[in-house]
Amino acid sequence: MTTNTVLESPIAALAKKTWQTMLVTGLLAVILGIIVLVWPGASLLVAGVLFGIYMVASGVFQLIAAFTHLPSTSFRVLAFISGVLSLIIGIFCFRDDLTSIVLLGLWIGISWLFRGIALLFAALSESNVPGRGWQTFYGIVSALAGVVLIVWPISSVATLVWVVGIFLIVIGIMEIFTSFGVRKDAHMLDQPAH
């Protein structure tokens, strides 16, 4: 009796472990974006806390990825730095000072820019990355959203809340699509070559 044991590549293992994380963070972003758009006049403290929860969750997921299932040192370092930045931003959101909300837009922009560049780097440097096309597109959208938040002169907090709400929905949808692309490609990696 023989057994067929196929060794799983590090990229296939990474894809299987990360698509669900990407799906959850994408759904969180969309939900948070909708909440922000439905109640734009809500207390800024509540908005800051909601942003904080999202950023902390995103940071934790990135740190878990950095220490568990990323295949190379460069990816681990990028995920670690991005995760730490997200955690710092998340903690910063829990302040109730109006000024911290305005500065939050800048920090979110920097975080999205960095994350977009990290995704682009990962997708373009490895030709076997599952969901490569989606990850490249998501990286571009995330980086552009970050640049807009950094450069666009936002004169009022209400405008910041609307801009962030819209970008959260767009980026969340892109992350959801990317997660399914990664899942699909991960299943294709399991198929034996003919």
Phi, psi and omega in degrees: 000123182250151177242142177264105178252118178253124178285131181277133179289156178300327181290320178295319178297317179299316182297318180295326183275335188259341184296324179291321177298316179297321180296314181296313181293326175295316178297318178300318180296316180296313180300314180296318178299318179295316179301316181296320181286327181288323182238064183293335181270005181296165181307134179295331177297316179297315178300317179298320179294318179296316176299319180299316179299314179299313183293321178296315179299316178298317179297318179297315179299320179292321178292321176299316179298321182296326184261353184239304192233021174271137190283334184234160182298319182297319178294322180296317181296314180297316179295322179296311181297315179296321179295317179296316178301317180297319178296317179298315179297317180300315179295321179299328181294337184283357175285149182259009181281135180301323180297324181295329178292319178295315178294333178302321178303318178295315180295321177297317179300315179297317180297313180295320178298312181297316180295319178298317178295319179298317178295317177299315179301314181296315183290322184277336183275339181240115182286342182265006182295124178298140180069030187303316180297315179294319180295322177297313180297315179297321177299318179295313180298316180297316180296317179296319178299320178296316180298317180299316180293329180283317188271323186295123181285097182273113186270341180227153179294325179299318177297318178302315181298316178297313181299313181296320178301314180296314180295324177299317180295313181298311182292322177298316179297317179297321180292323177296312178299318179298319181298319179289327174296319178296318179298315180298314180293328178295320177294325179293327178293335179284339181291132178290141180289140179255000000 
